[in-house]
Amino acid sequence: MKFQYDEYEAIIISLSYLFELEDIIFIKKFNNIFIFGSKNKKIFRELNTRKSVVRYLDKFIIVLPERYTTQNQLWQDFYQLFGNQYETLVNKKNNQECIELMLNIISFNTDRNCKILDFGCGSGLSLEIKHTGEIYGYELVDVMKNQAQNKGMIVYDSKEINNIPNDFFDAVFSSYVFHMGITNEDIERIIPKIKKGGLWVANFYKEINVNHVNKIFKDIGFITQKKLYGDERHGSIYVYRKQ
């Protein structure tokens, strides 16, 4: 399905049907998510007074579920639906700048020819960044995984990653991923694959879920360091080091 909702000021994504709002129009249901449209330019402000919401990719308003454990399902369904148009919806340059920042951090702390995992690689934008290391992908959404593979990236899902030997990766990075309610299990699945002393670099879009993810890494035993770059487009960047 192509994104053809230009008549609306905003597209609202929710895991529940929003009965209480008059200024929205129900469009369709896809898997677990409900899609609504609104021509009200102030709809974000109105929603924000009633629910936890985030403006996303300019056009979308995401109604975040209260339980962290259900956020991931919303995001997976979102990208199953809109993933084929990902590179036309996002600010591609901004995403690549963020990836380049993370790769520079990794380069400064590791060997030039290191093995790097792009956790949540999406459509494979990291392949377009010049870097001396070897980049692999990890992606759970089939629509996104297929795009990255078509570009030539080796991409693993939650089952295929088990075929990778332990202590394989020198570093991992996650660009615009951890706001999506990534589960403890997904992070813990990667930990054995990282060498001792290896890095996991991640940014936090609008600081969403930063405390939750930091606690995951702390409980695993990683050392956490925050990197402030003063660019609100990327949010804060954190570096986690395996002990």
Residue pairs with C-beta under 8 A, 6 or more apart in sequence:
1 81
2 85
3 82
3 85
3 88
3 89
5 11
5 27
5 37
5 59
7 37
7 39
8 25
8 37
8 38
8 39
9 38
9 39
9 40
9 41
9 43
10 37
10 38
10 40
10 43
10 44
10 59
10 60
10 61
11 27
11 35
11 36
11 37
11 59
11 60
11 61
12 18
12 24
12 35
12 36
12 37
12 38
12 43
12 47
12 60
12 61
12 63
13 33
13 34
13 35
13 36
13 60
13 61
13 62
13 63
13 74
13 78
14 33
14 34
14 36
14 63
14 74
15 32
15 33
15 34
15 63
15 65
15 70
15 73
15 74
16 34
16 63
16 65
17 26
17 34
18 24
18 34
18 36
18 63
20 50
21 43
21 46
21 47
23 38
23 39
23 40
23 43
23 46
24 36
24 37
24 38
24 40
24 43
25 36
25 37
25 38
26 34
26 35
26 36
27 35
27 36
27 37
28 35
29 35
30 77
30 80
30 81
31 77
31 80
31 81
32 73
32 74
32 77
33 74
33 77
33 78
33 81
35 81
40 46
43 61
44 53
44 55
44 61
47 53
47 61
47 63
51 63
51 64
52 63
52 64
52 66
53 61
53 62
53 63
53 64
54 61
54 62
54 64
54 179
54 206
54 208
55 61
55 62
56 62
57 89
57 90
59 89
62 74
62 78
64 71
64 74
64 208
65 71
65 74
68 181
68 209
68 212
69 181
69 183
70 181
71 180
71 181
71 209
72 180
72 181
72 182
72 183
73 181
74 181
75 180
75 181
76 140
76 141
79 86
79 122
79 141
79 143
79 144
80 141
80 142
80 143
82 89
83 122
83 123
83 141
83 143
83 144
83 147
84 143
84 147
86 122
86 123
86 144
86 147
87 123
87 125
91 233
92 125
94 233
94 234
95 125
95 175
95 176
96 125
96 128
96 129
97 233
97 234
98 175
98 176
98 203
98 233
98 234
99 118
99 125
99 126
99 129
99 173
99 175
100 129
101 229
101 234
101 237
102 173
102 175
102 201
102 202
102 203
102 237
103 116
103 126
103 129
103 131
103 133
103 173
105 199
105 201
105 227
105 237
105 239
106 114
106 116
106 133
106 170
106 171
106 173
106 199
106 201
107 131
107 132
107 133
109 171
109 199
110 133
110 170
110 171
110 198
110 199
111 170
112 132
112 133
113 132
113 133
113 134
114 133
114 134
114 170
114 171
115 133
115 134
115 136
115 168
115 169
115 170
116 131
116 133
116 134
116 135
116 136
116 169
116 170
116 171
116 172
116 173
117 135
117 136
117 137
117 138
117 169
117 171
117 172
117 173
117 190
117 193
118 124
118 126
118 135
118 136
118 137
118 138
118 153
118 172
118 173
118 174
118 175
119 138
119 172
119 173
119 174
119 177
119 190
119 200
120 138
120 139
120 174
120 175
120 176
120 177
120 180
120 182
121 137
121 138
121 139
121 144
121 145
121 148
121 153
121 155
122 139
122 144
122 147
122 148
123 144
123 147
123 148
123 151
124 137
124 147
124 148
124 149
124 151
124 152
124 153
124 155
125 175
126 135
126 137
126 153
126 173
126 175
127 135
127 148
127 151
127 152
127 153
133 170
133 171
135 153
136 153
136 154
136 155
136 156
136 169
137 145
137 148
137 153
137 154
137 155
137 156
138 155
138 156
138 157
138 161
138 190
139 145
139 148
139 155
139 156
139 157
140 157
140 158
140 186
145 155
145 157
148 155
149 155
156 163
156 164
158 186
158 189
161 189
161 190
161 193
162 189
164 193
165 193
166 192
166 193
167 192
167 193
167 194
167 195
167 196
168 193
168 194
168 195
169 190
169 193
169 194
169 195
169 198
170 194
170 195
170 198
170 199
171 194
171 198
171 199
171 200
171 201
172 190
172 194
172 198
172 199
172 200
172 201
173 200
173 201
173 202
174 182
174 200
174 201
174 202
174 203
175 202
175 203
176 203
176 205
177 202
178 202
178 203
178 204
178 205
178 208
178 209
178 210
178 213
179 204
179 205
179 206
179 208
179 209
181 209
182 209
182 213
184 216
187 213
187 216
187 217
187 220
188 216
188 220
190 200
191 220
191 242
194 200
194 242
195 242
196 242
196 243
197 241
197 242
197 243
198 241
198 242
199 239
199 240
199 241
199 242
200 217
200 222
200 239
200 240
200 241
200 242
201 237
201 238
201 239
201 240
202 213
202 237
202 238
202 240
203 234
203 235
203 236
203 237
203 238
204 210
204 213
204 235
204 236
204 237
204 238
205 234
205 235
206 235
207 235
207 236
210 236
210 238
213 238
214 224
214 238
217 224
217 240
218 224
221 242
221 243
222 240
222 241
222 242
222 243
223 240
223 241
223 243
224 238
224 239
224 240
225 238
225 239
225 240
225 241
226 236
226 237
226 238
226 239
227 236
227 237
227 238
227 239
228 236
228 237
229 237
